[in-house]
């Protein structure tokens, strides 16, 4: 190939390369063009290898044109690469653009579980009368859970409560919050006004009104000269605050080993308002808690002299109070973790 033909070929190669580079749609295509024209087996490289066959007088002229072509192609590749990167960055910024003036997405807020909310409401009401919340352990020993509460090993009440032991040494999951009475009396001097909420366990057949795991709130008041009238007045105030200011209440005789005398505390049925319905067994009344004057044996186990100090205790199931407040007919719903149920209490 003579000098003129070789130079013309270099110019055609340049024009072809510049046109292809200008039309390259992306970085991958641009890299293919770089290899096609400037690679070890590229078109321009092949021409440059043929310079050695030219007469010595023609080599400088062809070399100068070849270097010019290489420089132009490299500049075009660099410029096109810059434009493609800028376009890709602009497209990414547009795709990922954030309007800082747009209000943020609302994050759903949780709410208290109805059992927790009811426990807090009970504590709030009794807190107005000076009762302080005290939390005892969920694992108790047999002596504190039963014997110090006037329930010896051969007591008939053991048939209902003597259950769920965790070791052979007599430790068990507490069956009620009443053991907290002993702990409070031994830790604090009268006057005592303590509220004892917590989880309890019993070996129960689970149904709409029974569970093996449930919540109780125990109340204890110890002082000199405390009477059943004080208990009645306090529970009346609680019932009125929880279920309405004009809700009728009544005491009925009851039995608990750790109180004497013992009573059941009823309120006028919140479903039928006393007319009689299945919820109240058609009696017009609902029992919401048990209570009574602390038994002298329990006072002695608590380290107090029953000749000097008297007191009363009461205990209620939190699920029962929650059922009455929210018209829930099955206490198993509280433990199902079903948001369709729980979201109703927000």
C-alpha positions in Angstrom: 0.0 0.0 0.0 1.5 3.4 -1.0 1.7 6.5 1.1 -1.5 8.2 -0.1 -3.6 5.1 0.2 -2.4 4.4 3.7 -3.1 8.0 4.8 -6.6 7.9 3.2 -7.3 4.5 5.0 -6.3 6.1 8.3 -8.7 9.0 7.7 -11.5 6.6 6.9 -10.8 4.6 10.0 -10.8 7.8 12.1 -14.2 8.9 10.6 -15.7 5.5 11.1 -14.4 5.3 14.7 -15.7 8.8 15.6 -19.1 8.1 14.2 -19.4 4.8 16.0 -18.1 6.3 19.3 -20.6 9.1 19.0 -23.5 6.6 18.7 -22.4 4.3 21.5 -25.4 3.9 23.8 -23.7 2.7 26.9 -20.3 2.0 28.6 -20.3 -1.6 27.5 -20.6 -0.7 23.8 -18.0 2.0 24.2 -15.6 -0.5 25.7 -16.2 -2.8 22.7 -15.3 0.0 20.3 -12.1 0.7 22.3 -11.0 -2.9 21.8 -12.1 -2.9 18.2 -10.0 0.1 17.2 -7.2 0.4 19.7 -6.8 -3.2 21.1 -3.9 -5.5 20.4 -5.8 -6.8 17.4 -7.7 -3.6 16.6 -8.0 -1.9 13.3 -5.7 1.0 14.0 -3.1 -1.3 15.5 -3.1 -3.5 12.4 -2.4 -0.4 10.2 0.3 0.7 12.5 2.0 -2.6 12.2 2.2 -2.2 8.5 4.3 1.0 8.7 7.4 -1.1 9.0 6.9 -2.3 5.4 6.9 1.3 4.0 10.0 3.0 2.5 12.0 4.9 5.2 11.1 8.3 3.7 7.3 7.6 4.1 7.4 6.3 7.7 7.5 9.8 9.4 4.5 11.1 7.5 2.4 8.0 8.1 3.4 7.8 11.8 2.4 11.4 12.3 -1.1 10.8 10.8 -1.5 7.6 12.7 -0.7 9.3 16.0 -3.2 12.0 15.2 -5.9 9.4 14.5 -5.1 7.5 17.7 -5.2 10.8 19.8 -8.6 11.8 18.2 -10.1 8.3 18.8 -8.8 8.3 22.4 -10.2 11.8 23.0 -13.6 10.8 21.5 -13.7 7.7 23.7 -12.9 9.7 26.8 -15.5 12.4 26.0 -18.2 9.9 25.2 -17.4 8.0 28.3 -17.8 11.2 30.4 -21.1 12.0 28.8 -22.4 8.5 29.3 -21.4 8.5 33.0 -23.0 11.9 33.5 -26.2 10.7 31.8 -26.3 7.6 34.0 -25.7 9.6 37.1 -28.5 12.1 36.2 -30.8 9.2 35.5 -30.0 7.6 38.9 -30.4 10.9 40.8 -33.8 11.4 39.1 -34.8 7.8 40.0 -33.7 8.2 43.6 -34.8 11.8 44.1 -36.4 12.5 47.4 -38.8 15.4 47.9 -37.8 16.6 51.3 -41.1 18.7 51.5 -43.2 15.6 51.2 -44.7 14.5 54.5 -43.2 11.2 55.8 -45.1 8.0 55.8 -47.2 7.5 59.0 -45.7 4.9 61.3 -48.4 2.8 63.1 -48.2 3.3 66.8 -48.8 0.4 69.2 -51.1 0.5 72.2 -51.3 -1.1 75.6 -52.6 -4.6 75.8 -56.1 -4.6 77.4 -54.8 -6.6 80.4 -51.9 -4.2 81.0 -54.3 -1.2 80.5 -56.8 -2.6 83.0 -54.1 -3.4 85.5 -52.9 0.2 85.3 -56.4 1.5 85.7 -56.9 -0.6 88.8 -53.6 0.7 90.2 -54.6 4.3 89.3 -57.9 4.0 91.2 -56.4 2.5 94.4 -53.5 4.8 94.1 -55.8 7.6 95.0 -56.4 5.9 98.3 -52.7 5.6 99.1 -52.1 2.1 97.8 -48.6 1.5 96.5 -47.8 -1.2 93.8 -45.5 -4.0 95.0 -44.4 -6.8 92.7 -43.5 -10.2 94.1 -41.8 -13.2 92.4 -43.7 -15.5 90.1 -41.9 -18.6 91.6 -42.7 -19.1 95.3 -42.0 -21.8 97.8 -44.8 -24.0 99.2 -44.5 -22.4 102.6 -45.1 -18.9 101.4 -47.6 -19.7 98.7 -49.8 -22.0 101.0 -48.8 -22.7 104.6 -48.3 -19.1 105.7 -51.7 -18.2 104.1 -53.4 -20.7 106.4 -53.4 -23.5 103.8 -51.6 -26.5 105.3 -50.6 -29.5 103.2 -53.9 -31.4 104.0 -56.2 -28.4 103.4 -59.0 -29.1 100.9 -58.1 -25.9 99.0 -55.0 -27.7 97.8 -57.1 -29.6 95.4 -57.7 -26.4 93.4 -54.3 -24.7 93.9 -51.6 -27.2 94.6 -50.1 -27.4 91.2 -47.2 -26.7 88.7 -44.2 -27.4 90.9 -40.8 -26.5 89.3 -38.5 -28.7 91.5 -38.6 -31.4 94.2 -37.8 -28.8 96.9 -41.4 -27.4 96.9 -40.9 -24.4 94.6 -43.9 -23.7 92.3 -45.3 -21.2 90.0 -47.5 -19.1 92.3 -51.2 -19.9 92.2 -52.3 -16.5 93.3 -50.8 -13.1 94.3 -51.7 -13.6 97.9 -48.1 -14.7 99.0 -47.2 -11.1 98.4 -49.2 -10.3 101.6 -46.5 -12.2 103.7 -43.7 -10.5 101.9 -45.1 -7.0 102.3 -45.9 -7.5 106.0 -42.3 -8.7 106.6 -40.7 -5.9 104.7 -42.8 -2.9 105.7 -44.2 -1.7 109.1 -47.9 -0.8 109.4 -49.7 1.2 108.3 -49.6 -0.8 105.0 -51.5 -0.1 101.8 -50.1 -2.4 99.1 -51.4 -3.4 95.7 -49.9 -6.6 94.3 -50.5 -7.2 90.6 -49.0 -10.1 88.6 -49.2 -13.3 86.6 -50.5 -16.5 88.2 -50.6 -20.1 87.2 -52.9 -23.1 87.8 -53.5 -26.5 86.4 -56.8 -25.6 84.7 -58.8 -26.9 81.7 -58.7 -23.9 79.3 -62.0 -22.6 78.1 -63.8 -19.3 77.6 -63.7 -18.4 81.3 -60.6 -20.4 82.6 -56.9 -20.4 81.8 -53.8 -22.0 83.2 -52.1 -18.6 83.0 -53.9 -15.4 84.2 -53.4 -12.1 86.0 -54.5 -11.0 89.4 -54.4 -7.9 91.5 -54.2 -8.4 95.3 -54.8 -5.5 97.7 -53.7 -5.4 101.4 -54.4 -2.8 104.1 -53.0 -3.3 107.6 -53.4 -0.7 110.4 -54.7 -0.4 113.9 -58.5 -0.4 114.1 -59.1 -1.4 110.5 -62.7 -2.7 110.0 -64.9 -4.4 107.5 -66.6 -1.0 107.0 -63.4 0.4 105.7 -63.2 -2.5 103.2 -66.8 -2.0 102.1 -66.3 1.7 101.6 -63.1 1.2 99.6 -64.5 -1.4 97.3 -67.6 0.7 96.7 -65.4 3.6 95.5 -63.5 1.2 93.3 -66.6 -0.2 91.7 -68.0 3.3 91.1 -64.8 4.5 89.5 -64.5 1.4 87.3 -68.1 0.8 86.3 -70.0 4.0 86.9 -70.8 6.3 89.8 -74.3 4.8 90.4 -73.5 1.1 90.0 -75.1 -0.8 92.9 -72.9 -3.2 94.9 -73.3 -5.9 97.5 -71.4 -8.1 99.9 -72.2 -11.9 100.0 -70.7 -14.4 102.4 -67.7 -16.2 101.0 -64.8 -18.4 102.0 -61.0 -18.0 101.7 -58.5 -19.7 104.0 -56.5 -16.5 104.5 -59.4 -14.2 105.5 -62.0 -14.3 108.2 -64.7 -13.3 107.7 -64.6 -13.6 103.9 -67.0 -12.0 101.4 -67.7 -12.0 97.7 -68.1 -8.5 96.2 -70.8 -8.1 93.5 -71.8 -5.3 91.2 -75.1 -4.9 89.4 -74.7 -6.7 86.0 -73.1 -4.4 83.5 -74.7 -6.3 80.6 -78.4 -6.3 81.6 -78.3 -3.7 84.4 -79.9 -6.1 86.8 -82.7 -7.5 84.6 -81.2 -10.9 84.4 -79.2 -12.4 81.5 -76.9 -15.3 80.7 -73.8 -13.2 81.5 -75.0 -12.9 85.2 -76.7 -16.3 85.3 -79.9 -14.4 85.4 -79.3 -13.2 88.9 -78.7 -9.5 88.0 -75.4 -9.5 89.8 -71.8 -10.2 88.9 -69.0 -11.1 91.3 -65.9 -9.1 90.5 -63.6 -10.0 93.5 -63.2 -11.8 96.8 -62.2 -10.1 100.0 -62.2 -10.3 103.8 -60.4 -9.4 107.0 -56.8 -10.9 107.1 -56.8 -14.1 109.2 -54.9 -13.8 112.5 -52.7 -16.8 111.5 -51.6 -14.8 108.4 -50.9 -11.8 110.4 -48.7 -13.8 112.8 -46.8 -15.3 109.8 -46.3 -11.8 108.6 -44.7 -10.9 111.9 -47.6 -8.7 113.2 -49.6 -9.0 116.4 -53.3 -9.6 115.6 -54.3 -8.2 118.9 -52.9 -4.8 117.8 -53.2 -4.8 114.0 -56.1 -5.7 111.8 -56.4 -5.5 108.1 -58.3 -6.6 105.0 -57.3 -8.1 101.7 -59.0 -8.4 98.4 -58.2 -10.1 95.1 -59.5 -9.8 91.6 -58.9 -11.4 88.2 -57.7 -8.7 85.8 -59.3 -10.6 82.9 -62.7 -10.6 84.6 -62.5 -6.8 85.0 -61.4 -6.3 81.4 -64.2 -8.6 80.2 -66.8 -6.4 82.0 -65.2 -3.2 80.8 -64.9 -4.2 77.1 -67.7 -6.8 76.8 -65.3 -9.5 75.9 -66.8 -13.0 76.1 -63.8 -15.2 75.9 -60.6 -14.6 77.9 -58.6 -16.7 75.5 -58.7 -13.8 73.1 -56.2 -11.9 75.3 -53.5 -14.4 74.7 -54.0 -15.1 71.0 -52.0 -12.1 69.8 -54.6 -11.4 67.1 -54.2 -7.8 65.9 -57.8 -7.8 64.7 -58.8 -8.1 68.4 -56.0 -6.0 70.0 -56.4 -3.0 67.7 -59.9 -2.4 69.0 -58.3 -1.2 72.2 -56.2 1.7 70.8 
